[in-house]
Amino acid sequence: MATPSDAAGKFPADAPEVVVQTKCPPLRSYDTATTQKVGAELRGLLKADPSAAAPGMIADYKLLRDQCKAYGSSR
């Protein structure tokens, strides 16, 4: 029975090693005043429109930032 590597063929012994690096872009820092201002704006938006889409997108952005931070600290 053929294995997946047999089906794809064999690399020559002198083939270069393939290295894949994944990097997150640099994270921007926000000062306390800006963070507080954005929080107040979001609370106002949710009060005016509880089904607003922007807060969910910002939550996704926070998750992505947290994942990048965790990735960076695990290296």
Secondary structure, DSSP 8 states (H G I E B T S, - for coil): ---HHHHH----TT-----------------HHHHHHHHHHHHHHHHH-TT-SHHHHHHHHHHHHHHHHHHHHT-
